[in-house]
């Protein structure tokens, strides 16, 4: 998703190569999503608008904390939002709240699809 996002951003900046970028730091950060699985099951009954808000807050908090930790270790964060209008210490952008809202809901659907698929495969192997 990050490669697609940054690739589209490069196109909007005139780069027809659609160059997307990421960082090795992102692998363990994205891996933290496994800890969100139990939360998904606990909030499943809530309206989608509430769940989207919850995902927005959680993603922003995780982005801030992980950016802050990496910045403390290596002296800089892999992402730098300091030039954006609605940034907090260059680590998060409040104008990304709608993006994280949608991403959280997409991840819910992806989780359900993967869970359903693995359950079918498990039953077929029995």
Buried (B, 14 or more C-beta within 10 A) or exposed (E): EEEEBBBEBBBEEEEEEEEBEBEEBEEEBEEEBEEBEEEBEEBEEEEEEEBBBBBBBBBBEBBBBBBBEBBEEEEEBBBEBEEBEEBBEBBBBEEBBEEBBEBBBEBBEEBEEEEEEEEEEEEEEE
